[in-house]
């Protein structure tokens, strides 16, 4: 059974949050997540972070690798 675009993107984010950015995600929280569109059906998620004990966003961002969905 093939996954939907949404399922693929969620799995992609979860894999990188738990793997590539494990240390950052253990000490900071995602304030907002943006998806930048690129040419050739590529997308780039960017997470703006903040620390739980602060009331404002930090200047730290997580630039995820390009997400290329499988053909649906």
VMD Tcl script that draws the C-alpha trace (Angstrom):
set ca {
  {0.00 0.00 0.00}
  {1.48 3.33 -1.02}
  {1.58 6.21 1.42}
  {-0.06 9.56 0.76}
  {1.99 12.73 0.35}
  {1.04 13.71 3.91}
  {2.07 10.32 5.32}
  {5.41 10.50 3.51}
  {6.12 14.02 4.76}
  {5.25 13.10 8.36}
  {7.48 10.02 8.23}
  {10.29 12.13 6.72}
  {10.02 14.69 9.54}
  {9.80 12.06 12.27}
  {12.90 10.27 10.95}
  {14.96 13.48 10.97}
  {13.60 14.74 14.29}
  {14.46 11.41 15.96}
  {17.72 10.93 14.06}
  {19.45 13.88 12.40}
  {18.32 16.49 14.95}
  {17.94 14.30 18.03}
  {20.19 16.45 20.25}
  {18.62 19.77 19.24}
  {15.09 18.40 19.64}
  {15.94 17.13 23.13}
  {16.76 20.64 24.39}
  {14.58 22.88 22.20}
  {11.00 22.86 20.92}
  {9.71 23.51 17.41}
  {7.93 26.86 17.44}
  {6.83 26.69 13.82}
  {7.51 24.63 10.75}
  {7.60 26.03 7.23}
  {7.85 24.19 3.92}
  {9.77 25.87 1.11}
  {8.87 24.73 -2.39}
  {11.63 24.03 -4.87}
  {11.82 23.09 -8.52}
  {11.27 19.45 -9.55}
  {8.75 18.62 -6.80}
  {11.23 19.04 -3.96}
  {10.25 20.58 -0.64}
  {12.44 21.83 2.18}
  {11.10 21.91 5.75}
  {12.52 24.52 8.09}
  {11.85 24.45 11.83}
  {12.17 27.60 13.93}
  {13.08 26.64 17.48}
  {12.58 28.01 20.99}
  {13.58 26.98 24.48}
  {10.75 25.93 26.79}
  {11.80 28.26 29.58}
  {11.82 31.30 27.27}
  {8.88 33.26 25.95}
  {10.34 33.94 22.50}
  {11.83 32.15 19.51}
  {15.55 31.55 19.48}
  {17.72 32.32 16.48}
  {18.18 28.58 15.91}
  {16.59 26.95 12.89}
  {16.74 23.37 11.68}
  {17.16 23.19 7.93}
  {15.97 19.74 6.95}
  {17.28 18.05 3.80}
  {15.09 18.31 0.70}
  {12.01 16.10 0.79}
  {11.22 14.37 -2.49}
  {7.94 12.46 -2.27}
  {7.55 9.10 -3.96}
  {5.28 8.96 -6.98}
  {1.66 8.64 -5.90}
}
mol new
graphics top color blue
foreach p $ca { graphics top sphere $p radius 0.5 }
foreach p [lrange $ca 0 end-1] q [lrange $ca 1 end] { graphics top cylinder $p $q radius 0.2 }
display resetview
